[in-house]
Amino acid sequence: MTSPLTPLGPFSLRAARSFLTGFTPAGLPAGPDDGVLRLALVLDGGGPVGVALRQEPTGEVSVDAHDDQGRPVTGQALTSQVARMLSLDVDARGLAGAVAADAQASRLVAEQPGLRPVCFGSPYEAAAWAVLSQRNRMTVAAAVRRRIARDLGTRHEVAGVELAAFPAPEVLLAVRQIEGVDERRLERLHAVARAARSGVLDGSRLRDADTDAARAALLGIPGIGPFSAELVLIRGAGAPDVFPSAEPRLHAEMGRAYGVDPGDVDRLTAVADGWRPFRSWVSFLFRRRAEDRSVRPDA
């Protein structure tokens, strides 16, 4: 077991677990109701691991990871990636104060205490999802992703539950045919794998870069357009203060909340400027509410 993660500000592992088990791209089974968040992911520049996370009464989050042979995995690279995935690498003690002047955003933060943005396991996995989901129904893309993980990835027993990790870039590059993936989409998956191998999809590098420079680097990957680039930057690298300019569902929810034309991105951007330095976080919560509304239209 590696060093525990100490949240700065409110954090609920149960809320993160609830989000992920209902998040179609993750394809994460609910498993037993024991409060453990079980993950199988590919480390940046490394191999796949299975990870069991538990939140202690003190609020600390323990990290217990193994490779596909059952050998313990520890180290800063692991803890940094898990922290980034759960947005635990951001000090959230100032979140409520940052949105206090915005009644809509303030209410939203209060309604979902402890829920921080939950990201893909890595920018590489986010980019692969972006390729699989383009011009595709989400349920179909998710089924293809699960099949790829099952057939090409590694299996991990995580706290008594078997999970399959998405294949590492070099494994994906060696494949010439995938059921349910046409030739053009496979070429784009290969482009994503090459970008991961070359470091373009390194999470720390994307987080440290200027936002425009990071977007430009991502747009250089074949098959990654404006929407996908923002997805990878925000939900792959976990950038905490980027407003998604190409996300219609978010804009529709904001339009509903603020009485603004959802197509007026400049006005929505101006609203989001009041959420600094948590623009990605508040956007995530608005998107989460939109998803809840689609399930419960009277919400």
C-alpha positions in Angstrom: 0.0 0.0 0.0 1.3 3.4 -0.9 1.0 6.7 1.0 -2.6 7.8 1.6 -4.0 10.8 -0.2 -5.2 13.7 2.1 -8.0 15.7 0.6 -7.8 19.5 1.0 -11.4 20.6 1.3 -14.6 18.4 1.0 -14.3 15.1 -0.7 -16.5 12.0 -0.7 -15.1 8.8 -2.2 -18.7 7.4 -2.1 -19.8 10.2 -4.3 -17.0 9.6 -6.7 -17.8 5.9 -6.7 -21.5 6.6 -7.3 -20.6 8.8 -10.2 -18.3 6.3 -11.9 -20.6 3.4 -11.6 -23.2 5.4 -13.4 -20.8 6.9 -16.0 -21.3 4.9 -19.2 -17.8 5.4 -20.6 -16.2 4.0 -17.5 -18.2 0.7 -17.7 -17.5 0.2 -14.0 -19.5 -2.5 -12.2 -21.1 -1.4 -9.0 -19.6 -4.3 -7.1 -20.4 -4.9 -3.4 -21.7 -1.9 -1.4 -18.6 -1.7 0.8 -17.4 1.9 0.0 -14.4 0.6 -2.0 -13.7 2.3 -5.3 -12.2 -0.4 -7.6 -10.3 0.7 -10.7 -8.2 -0.8 -13.5 -6.2 1.8 -15.4 -3.0 2.3 -17.4 -0.3 4.4 -15.8 1.1 7.3 -17.8 4.2 5.9 -19.4 3.8 2.6 -17.6 1.7 -0.5 -17.4 -1.9 -1.4 -16.3 -2.7 -1.6 -12.6 -5.7 -2.6 -10.5 -6.4 -0.1 -7.7 -8.6 -0.3 -4.6 -9.4 3.0 -2.8 -10.9 3.4 0.6 -11.7 6.5 2.6 -10.8 6.4 6.2 -12.8 8.1 9.0 -10.1 10.8 9.0 -10.9 11.6 5.4 -7.7 10.2 4.0 -7.9 7.9 1.0 -5.8 4.8 1.0 -4.4 3.5 -2.3 -3.8 -0.2 -2.7 -2.5 -1.2 -6.2 -1.3 -4.3 -7.9 -0.1 -5.3 -11.4 -1.8 -8.1 -13.4 0.5 -10.6 -11.7 -0.7 -9.5 -8.2 2.5 -7.7 -7.4 2.2 -4.5 -5.3 2.6 -1.2 -7.2 3.7 1.9 -5.3 5.3 5.2 -6.0 4.7 8.9 -6.7 3.6 8.2 -10.3 0.7 6.0 -9.1 -0.5 8.4 -6.3 -0.2 11.4 -8.6 -2.3 9.8 -11.3 -5.0 8.5 -8.9 -5.1 12.0 -7.2 -5.5 13.6 -10.6 -8.3 11.2 -11.6 -10.3 12.1 -8.4 -9.3 15.8 -8.5 -7.5 15.3 -5.1 -4.5 17.2 -6.4 -6.5 20.4 -6.1 -7.0 22.4 -2.9 -10.8 22.7 -2.8 -11.1 24.7 0.5 -11.7 27.9 -1.5 -14.5 26.4 -3.8 -17.5 27.7 -1.9 -16.0 31.2 -1.6 -15.0 31.3 -5.3 -18.7 30.9 -6.3 -20.3 32.7 -3.4 -21.3 35.7 -5.6 -23.1 33.4 -8.1 -26.3 32.1 -6.6 -26.8 29.4 -9.2 -23.2 28.0 -8.9 -23.2 28.4 -5.1 -26.4 26.4 -4.9 -25.0 23.7 -7.2 -21.9 23.3 -5.1 -24.0 23.0 -1.9 -26.3 20.4 -3.5 -23.4 18.0 -4.2 -21.1 18.2 -1.2 -17.8 16.3 -1.6 -18.3 15.5 -5.3 -15.3 16.6 -7.2 -14.7 16.1 -11.0 -14.0 12.4 -11.6 -11.7 12.0 -14.6 -10.8 9.1 -17.0 -7.9 7.0 -15.8 -5.5 9.0 -18.1 -5.6 11.4 -21.0 -4.8 8.4 -23.2 -8.0 6.6 -22.1 -10.0 9.9 -22.5 -8.6 10.3 -26.1 -9.4 6.7 -26.9 -12.9 7.2 -25.6 -13.3 10.3 -27.7 -12.4 8.4 -30.9 -14.7 5.5 -30.0 -17.7 7.8 -29.2 -17.5 10.1 -32.2 -20.6 9.7 -34.4 -21.6 6.8 -32.3 -24.2 6.2 -29.6 -22.7 6.2 -26.2 -24.0 2.7 -25.3 -22.5 1.3 -28.5 -19.2 3.0 -27.9 -19.1 1.8 -24.3 -19.8 -1.8 -25.4 -16.9 -1.6 -27.9 -14.6 -0.1 -25.2 -15.5 -3.0 -22.8 -14.8 -5.5 -25.5 -11.4 -4.0 -26.2 -10.5 -4.1 -22.5 -11.7 -7.6 -22.2 -9.9 -9.0 -25.3 -6.8 -6.9 -25.4 -6.3 -5.5 -21.9 -5.1 -7.1 -18.7 -7.4 -8.6 -16.0 -7.0 -7.6 -12.3 -8.7 -8.9 -9.2 -9.4 -5.7 -7.2 -10.7 -6.3 -3.7 -12.5 -9.5 -4.9 -13.9 -8.1 -8.1 -12.4 -8.8 -11.5 -11.8 -5.8 -13.7 -10.2 -5.4 -17.2 -7.9 -2.5 -17.9 -7.8 -0.8 -21.2 -4.8 -2.0 -23.2 -1.6 -0.1 -23.0 -0.6 2.0 -26.1 1.9 -0.6 -27.4 -0.7 -3.3 -27.3 -3.2 -1.2 -29.1 -0.7 -0.3 -31.8 0.0 -4.0 -32.5 -3.7 -4.7 -33.3 -4.8 -4.7 -36.9 -8.5 -5.4 -36.5 -11.0 -4.9 -33.7 -14.6 -6.1 -33.8 -16.9 -3.1 -34.1 -14.2 -0.7 -35.1 -13.9 0.3 -38.7 -10.5 1.0 -40.4 -10.7 4.7 -40.1 -11.5 4.6 -36.4 -8.7 2.1 -35.8 -6.3 4.4 -37.5 -7.3 7.2 -35.1 -7.0 4.8 -32.1 -3.4 4.1 -33.3 -2.8 7.8 -33.6 -3.9 8.2 -30.0 -1.6 5.3 -28.9 1.3 6.9 -30.7 0.6 10.3 -29.0 0.6 8.5 -25.6 3.9 6.8 -26.3 5.5 10.1 -27.5 4.4 12.0 -24.3 1.8 14.2 -26.0 -0.9 12.7 -23.7 1.2 12.9 -20.5 -1.2 14.2 -17.9 1.4 16.3 -16.0 2.6 17.8 -19.2 -0.9 18.8 -20.3 -1.7 20.2 -16.9 1.5 22.3 -16.7 1.1 23.7 -20.2 -0.7 26.9 -21.1 -4.3 26.0 -22.0 -4.1 27.2 -25.6 -0.8 25.3 -26.1 -2.3 22.1 -24.6 -5.4 22.4 -26.8 -3.1 22.9 -29.9 -1.1 19.8 -29.0 -4.2 17.7 -28.7 -5.7 19.1 -31.9 -2.6 17.8 -33.6 -3.7 14.2 -33.0 -5.7 12.8 -35.9 -9.3 12.4 -35.0 -9.2 14.8 -32.0 -11.3 17.9 -32.7 -12.3 20.9 -30.4 -14.8 18.9 -28.3 -12.5 16.0 -27.9 -9.5 18.2 -27.1 -11.4 19.8 -24.3 -12.6 16.4 -23.0 -9.0 15.1 -22.9 -7.7 18.3 -21.2 -10.4 18.6 -18.6 -11.6 15.0 -18.0 -8.3 13.3 -18.9 -5.6 15.6 -17.5 -7.9 17.0 -14.9 -7.3 20.7 -15.6 -9.3 22.4 -12.9 -9.9 25.9 -14.5 -10.9 25.5 -18.1 -14.4 26.4 -19.4 -15.6 23.9 -22.1 -16.4 26.0 -25.2 -17.6 23.1 -27.3 -20.0 21.2 -25.0 -23.7 21.8 -26.0 -25.2 19.9 -23.1 -23.4 22.0 -20.6 -24.3 25.2 -22.5 -28.0 24.1 -22.5 -28.0 23.5 -18.8 -26.3 26.8 -18.1 -28.7 28.6 -20.5 -31.6 27.1 -18.5 -30.1 28.2 -15.2 -29.1 31.7 -16.2 -31.7 32.6 -18.8 -29.0 32.9 -21.5 -29.1 31.7 -25.1 -27.2 28.4 -25.0 -25.7 29.4 -28.4 -24.2 32.6 -27.0 -20.9 31.0 -25.9 -19.3 34.4 -25.2 -22.0 35.2 -22.6 -21.7 31.8 -21.1 -17.9 32.2 -20.9 -18.4 35.5 -19.1 -20.6 33.8 -16.6 -18.0 31.0 -16.1 -15.3 33.6 -15.5 -16.9 34.2 -12.2 -16.0 30.6 -11.1 -12.3 31.0 -11.4 -10.1 29.1 -10.4 -12.7 26.2 -10.6 -14.3 26.7 -14.0 -13.9 23.0 -14.9 -15.3 21.9 -11.5 -18.5 24.0 -11.7 -18.9 23.0 -15.3 -18.7 19.3 -14.2 -21.4 19.9 -11.6 -23.7 21.6 -14.2 -23.2 18.7 -16.6 -23.9 16.2 -13.8 -27.1 18.0 -13.1 -28.0 17.9 -16.8 -27.4 14.1 -16.8 -29.6 13.7 -13.7 -32.3 15.7 -15.4 -32.2 13.4 -18.4 -32.9 10.5 -16.1 -35.4 12.4 -13.9 -37.0 15.0 -16.2 -38.8 16.7 -13.2 -35.5 17.4 -11.4 
